[in-house]
Amino acid sequence: MRALIQRVSRGKVEIKSNAYSAEINKGMVLLLGIKEEDTENEVNYVAEKCANLRIFEDENEKINLSLKDIEGEILLISQFTLYGDTRKGNRPSFDEAAKPDKALTLYNLFSSKLRELVGTEKVKEGIFGAMMEVTIINDGPVTVLVDSK
């Protein structure tokens, strides 16, 4: 499981096909990729790591605070392309990405775990499998990759 995290001053997701949108202020946009061999163990590890990552500045401008410390928000977006393998040719292979049924189950577990860790009202999300337009106002910029392996 991979989570690509961007520290943001604002983030927004829009799905024009069904007029859905969600947005956050200060916090993180979390792009989540799920691998075929991932289990609930990876869900718990990555969710806890993301919720506790100290990527926000303290009063001394040191990156020392977590999302919980700043009472920030998370915008969670499913992103199977995080498992795109570009080692051969120019077209990424997505063979390592989990199949949709399994990925949806683990994505929902991940979302629930995040809500448990940081608070239900602090987690907004896109719609799994939808074509989404994501706006990210990166703060820093700070971008971090969390990988369960």
Backbone bond lengths (Angstrom), bond angles and torsions (degrees), N, CA, C in turn:
res aa  C-N    CA-C-N  psi(-1)  N-CA   C-N-CA  omega(-1)  CA-C   N-CA-C  phi
1 M - - - 1.442 - - 1.529 107.95 -
2 R 1.307 114.47 138.47 1.469 120.85 179.23 1.517 109.87 -127.42
3 A 1.321 113.76 138.15 1.458 120.21 173.67 1.521 107.11 -125.76
4 L 1.308 115.80 118.83 1.455 120.84 173.91 1.529 105.96 -98.46
5 I 1.329 115.10 116.97 1.459 121.24 -173.03 1.511 109.89 -110.98
6 Q 1.314 115.49 131.69 1.453 120.99 173.37 1.521 108.25 -120.29
7 R 1.330 115.47 124.57 1.455 120.28 175.05 1.523 107.04 -72.24
8 V 1.325 117.14 129.01 1.457 120.32 -173.06 1.524 112.32 -130.27
9 S 1.333 113.80 153.33 1.459 119.18 167.68 1.522 109.25 -88.98
10 R 1.351 115.86 -25.30 1.468 122.49 175.35 1.524 109.06 -155.96
11 G 1.313 115.57 151.48 1.456 121.64 174.18 1.514 109.15 -149.73
12 K 1.325 115.80 149.13 1.461 119.99 -178.26 1.521 109.36 -150.41
13 V 1.333 116.09 144.77 1.453 121.84 172.85 1.526 107.43 -125.45
14 E 1.330 114.57 137.58 1.457 120.90 176.94 1.525 108.48 -130.18
15 I 1.322 114.80 139.83 1.452 121.48 174.81 1.523 105.38 -125.58
16 K 1.310 113.60 100.13 1.459 119.68 -172.62 1.524 113.12 -66.30
17 S 1.333 117.84 -29.78 1.466 120.68 -176.35 1.529 113.30 -63.42
18 N 1.336 116.62 -24.32 1.472 118.04 177.66 1.527 112.53 -133.60
19 A 1.315 116.56 23.14 1.469 123.24 174.98 1.534 112.82 53.59
20 Y 1.334 116.30 37.99 1.465 121.25 179.03 1.522 109.73 -99.09
21 S 1.329 116.20 141.95 1.459 119.81 171.37 1.522 109.40 -151.45
22 A 1.326 114.50 155.67 1.463 122.06 174.96 1.518 106.46 -148.44
23 E 1.313 116.30 145.49 1.465 118.57 178.78 1.511 111.76 -146.31
24 I 1.338 113.47 157.49 1.460 120.99 178.84 1.523 108.74 -131.23
25 N 1.318 113.88 162.85 1.457 120.64 169.41 1.518 107.37 -101.03
26 K 1.303 119.18 -140.45 1.462 123.25 -174.97 1.523 111.53 -52.40
27 G 1.316 114.48 129.90 1.455 119.91 179.06 1.505 111.83 161.41
28 M 1.344 116.07 -133.61 1.459 119.90 -178.48 1.515 111.25 -141.33
29 V 1.332 114.38 142.66 1.457 121.01 166.72 1.519 104.88 -95.34
30 L 1.318 115.47 126.15 1.454 121.68 -175.28 1.529 108.20 -117.48
31 L 1.332 115.26 110.82 1.461 122.09 176.56 1.524 106.96 -93.39
32 L 1.340 117.54 120.17 1.460 121.92 -172.52 1.517 111.98 -112.21
33 G 1.346 115.10 122.32 1.460 122.09 174.69 1.514 109.70 -109.52
34 I 1.316 116.42 135.17 1.468 121.51 -176.70 1.527 108.76 -118.18
35 K 1.313 114.99 131.11 1.460 122.69 -177.25 1.527 109.69 -96.44
36 E 1.313 117.02 151.42 1.466 122.06 -176.52 1.529 112.29 -53.98
37 E 1.331 117.80 -36.49 1.471 119.97 -176.01 1.529 113.67 -88.48
38 D 1.327 118.90 2.34 1.467 121.66 -179.50 1.523 111.60 -67.07
39 T 1.338 114.32 150.27 1.463 122.23 179.67 1.524 108.92 -133.72
40 E 1.305 116.07 -174.76 1.468 121.14 176.99 1.530 111.01 -61.77
41 N 1.330 118.27 -27.10 1.469 120.87 177.15 1.525 110.82 -60.45
42 E 1.331 116.72 -44.90 1.467 120.55 178.39 1.522 110.60 -66.06
43 V 1.328 117.13 -39.70 1.475 121.16 177.41 1.522 109.52 -55.20
44 N 1.321 117.04 -52.05 1.468 121.14 -177.30 1.521 112.04 -63.58
45 Y 1.331 116.63 -44.68 1.467 120.18 -179.30 1.528 111.61 -61.02
46 V 1.330 117.00 -51.46 1.470 120.48 -175.36 1.524 110.94 -68.97
47 A 1.316 118.46 -40.40 1.468 120.72 179.26 1.528 110.63 -62.47
48 E 1.315 117.14 -45.57 1.465 119.96 179.48 1.522 111.68 -65.42
49 K 1.320 116.48 -40.51 1.463 120.66 178.33 1.532 110.06 -61.59
50 C 1.320 117.08 -46.68 1.467 121.20 -178.42 1.525 111.72 -64.18
51 A 1.319 117.05 -43.86 1.462 121.05 -178.43 1.527 112.20 -64.86
52 N 1.328 116.20 -27.99 1.464 120.16 -175.58 1.525 114.71 -106.27
53 L 1.339 117.45 0.53 1.467 120.10 179.57 1.518 110.71 -58.84
54 R 1.293 116.09 131.30 1.468 120.51 179.15 1.529 108.38 -95.79
55 I 1.343 115.48 87.77 1.468 121.24 -177.18 1.527 112.46 -122.83
56 F 1.339 116.09 11.00 1.464 120.43 179.92 1.524 109.43 -112.46
57 E 1.326 115.46 146.98 1.468 120.85 -175.11 1.522 112.24 -76.84
58 D 1.334 113.95 142.42 1.463 120.47 173.68 1.524 109.34 -91.21
59 E 1.322 116.99 -170.86 1.471 121.48 -177.64 1.527 113.08 -64.28
60 N 1.337 117.27 -16.76 1.466 122.11 178.57 1.526 112.26 -100.24
61 E 1.332 116.74 12.99 1.459 124.07 -179.41 1.527 113.08 62.08
62 K 1.326 116.08 28.76 1.465 122.38 175.36 1.528 107.25 -100.88
63 I 1.324 116.03 138.79 1.461 120.12 176.73 1.526 106.84 -72.95
64 N 1.342 114.71 100.55 1.447 119.64 -169.26 1.532 113.61 -146.44
65 L 1.333 118.16 -3.69 1.459 120.75 -174.84 1.531 111.02 -114.49
66 S 1.321 115.67 149.55 1.469 121.52 178.04 1.524 109.81 -94.84
67 L 1.303 115.27 171.97 1.454 122.39 175.81 1.526 110.15 -56.62
68 K 1.326 116.18 -42.25 1.466 120.30 179.54 1.523 110.89 -63.91
69 D 1.335 117.19 -38.79 1.469 120.74 -179.72 1.521 112.18 -61.34
70 I 1.335 116.28 -37.78 1.470 119.26 -176.97 1.531 112.40 -95.28
71 E 1.352 115.74 0.99 1.464 121.51 -176.89 1.528 111.19 55.32
72 G 1.350 114.29 42.78 1.459 121.48 -179.40 1.517 112.39 -82.96
73 E 1.331 114.12 177.84 1.454 121.64 -177.59 1.527 110.14 -117.25
74 I 1.334 115.57 162.05 1.458 122.46 177.09 1.523 108.84 -123.01
75 L 1.335 115.03 134.15 1.459 121.00 169.18 1.526 106.04 -108.96
76 L 1.326 116.98 110.19 1.461 123.64 -175.34 1.524 109.87 -96.77
77 I 1.341 115.57 126.01 1.461 122.30 -177.69 1.525 109.03 -128.89
78 S 1.325 117.94 126.67 1.469 120.66 174.83 1.527 108.84 -70.75
79 Q 1.344 116.74 138.66 1.467 120.14 -171.80 1.524 110.00 -149.50
80 F 1.339 117.08 76.54 1.464 119.78 -177.31 1.519 111.97 -61.82
81 T 1.335 118.77 -22.20 1.465 120.85 -177.66 1.532 112.86 -68.95
82 L 1.331 117.82 -8.39 1.467 119.74 173.66 1.531 111.01 -63.87
83 Y 1.324 116.82 -16.74 1.464 120.69 175.79 1.522 112.22 -104.43
84 G 1.320 116.42 26.42 1.457 120.66 174.18 1.522 109.80 -73.85
85 D 1.313 117.03 123.69 1.464 123.00 -179.90 1.534 108.04 -98.78
86 T 1.316 116.22 117.24 1.471 121.25 -176.29 1.526 112.45 -109.40
87 R 1.324 117.88 16.34 1.463 120.02 -176.96 1.518 113.23 -68.64
88 K 1.335 118.19 -29.50 1.465 121.34 -179.67 1.516 109.04 -117.38
89 G 1.302 116.30 127.60 1.459 120.75 176.27 1.513 112.92 70.27
90 N 1.321 115.47 -166.00 1.462 121.15 -177.08 1.522 113.60 -112.23
91 R 1.316 116.48 -5.05 1.462 120.47 178.24 1.523 107.76 -105.37
92 P 1.351 117.57 119.97 1.468 119.23 -178.58 1.525 112.01 -60.52
93 S 1.322 115.03 144.58 1.453 121.91 172.78 1.528 107.57 -100.28
94 F 1.310 116.67 135.83 1.461 120.77 -179.13 1.521 111.53 -111.67
95 D 1.339 116.40 26.60 1.457 121.86 -177.18 1.534 113.07 -60.07
96 E 1.336 117.90 -30.03 1.460 120.56 -178.31 1.524 113.07 -79.51
97 A 1.321 117.31 -19.24 1.468 120.79 -179.26 1.528 109.67 -67.49
98 A 1.323 115.20 143.92 1.463 120.31 179.27 1.525 110.87 -65.58
99 K 1.316 115.80 147.75 1.460 121.36 174.36 1.537 108.51 -64.31
100 P 1.326 117.74 152.06 1.473 120.96 -173.38 1.526 116.06 -51.97
101 D 1.334 119.20 -43.09 1.466 120.11 -177.92 1.523 111.66 -63.09
102 K 1.322 115.75 -46.87 1.462 119.91 179.45 1.525 110.28 -67.15
103 A 1.323 116.61 -43.66 1.462 120.51 -179.06 1.526 111.08 -60.79
104 L 1.316 118.01 -41.83 1.463 121.01 179.70 1.526 111.07 -62.93
105 T 1.313 117.21 -42.40 1.468 120.88 178.42 1.524 110.49 -59.93
106 L 1.339 117.16 -48.19 1.468 120.48 -178.81 1.530 111.69 -70.74
107 Y 1.328 117.48 -35.13 1.464 121.04 175.90 1.535 109.95 -60.25
108 N 1.330 116.83 -45.29 1.473 120.26 179.62 1.528 111.50 -65.07
109 L 1.331 117.33 -38.61 1.472 120.76 174.98 1.527 110.66 -62.30
110 F 1.341 115.83 -42.35 1.459 121.17 179.87 1.529 110.08 -62.45
111 S 1.315 117.13 -46.94 1.461 121.69 178.99 1.526 110.77 -58.86
112 S 1.317 117.16 -44.20 1.471 121.37 178.58 1.520 111.46 -62.86
113 K 1.329 116.20 -42.58 1.467 120.44 179.76 1.524 110.66 -64.06
114 L 1.339 117.26 -43.09 1.467 119.99 177.48 1.526 111.09 -59.95
115 R 1.321 116.49 -44.52 1.471 121.19 179.58 1.522 110.79 -60.94
116 E 1.318 116.38 -38.11 1.462 121.54 177.07 1.531 110.55 -64.63
117 L 1.330 116.88 -39.01 1.463 121.74 -175.16 1.529 114.11 -79.57
118 V 1.334 117.58 -37.35 1.474 119.25 -173.60 1.526 113.95 -117.77
119 G 1.321 117.27 -8.64 1.456 121.01 179.65 1.519 111.44 108.77
120 T 1.305 115.18 133.22 1.469 121.42 -176.56 1.513 112.53 -54.94
121 E 1.315 116.85 -43.27 1.467 120.37 -176.55 1.523 113.03 -71.45
122 K 1.308 118.10 -12.19 1.469 122.30 -178.18 1.525 113.34 -89.74
123 V 1.331 118.17 -9.23 1.464 121.64 -176.32 1.528 109.55 -111.90
124 K 1.325 115.15 121.17 1.462 122.37 172.93 1.524 105.63 -115.94
125 E 1.322 116.98 159.95 1.458 117.22 -179.31 1.514 112.65 -153.94
126 G 1.331 113.15 164.06 1.452 120.85 172.60 1.509 108.63 -80.72
127 I 1.319 116.17 -163.88 1.457 121.48 177.14 1.523 107.59 -114.03
128 F 1.319 115.57 124.35 1.452 121.42 -176.74 1.523 110.48 -54.18
129 G 1.326 116.00 129.94 1.459 122.21 174.65 1.520 115.32 80.30
130 A 1.317 118.15 -5.39 1.467 120.95 -179.09 1.524 110.54 -81.92
131 M 1.335 115.69 156.97 1.453 121.36 171.25 1.527 105.68 -80.06
132 M 1.328 115.75 116.01 1.461 120.87 -172.95 1.518 111.20 -118.44
133 E 1.302 115.13 149.13 1.453 122.45 171.04 1.527 106.47 -109.03
134 V 1.323 116.19 115.36 1.455 121.34 -174.39 1.527 109.30 -112.30
135 T 1.321 115.24 127.07 1.459 121.87 175.46 1.516 107.81 -104.73
136 I 1.327 115.60 125.90 1.466 121.24 -178.54 1.529 108.08 -125.73
137 I 1.318 116.47 117.80 1.459 121.33 173.07 1.528 105.68 -102.13
138 N 1.345 114.62 91.29 1.454 122.28 -174.75 1.519 109.48 -67.68
139 D 1.322 115.92 133.64 1.462 123.49 -178.84 1.518 108.31 -105.23
140 G 1.306 116.31 107.41 1.464 120.19 178.52 1.509 112.39 138.44
141 P 1.278 119.65 -76.71 1.465 128.82 1.11 1.523 112.11 -76.04
142 V 1.321 114.60 146.04 1.459 121.80 173.44 1.521 107.18 -128.72
143 T 1.336 115.88 119.93 1.456 122.63 178.17 1.530 107.73 -134.07
144 V 1.344 116.71 129.41 1.451 122.06 -175.78 1.522 109.20 -132.75
145 L 1.329 117.23 139.77 1.454 122.78 175.17 1.524 109.37 -105.35
146 V 1.333 115.95 125.91 1.461 121.52 173.62 1.526 106.32 -110.54
147 D 1.321 116.26 124.09 1.457 121.31 -178.18 1.530 107.72 -125.98
148 S 1.314 116.38 133.22 1.464 120.05 -177.34 1.521 112.91 -73.17
149 K 1.326 118.40 -15.94 1.473 120.46 -178.87 1.508 110.57 -102.53
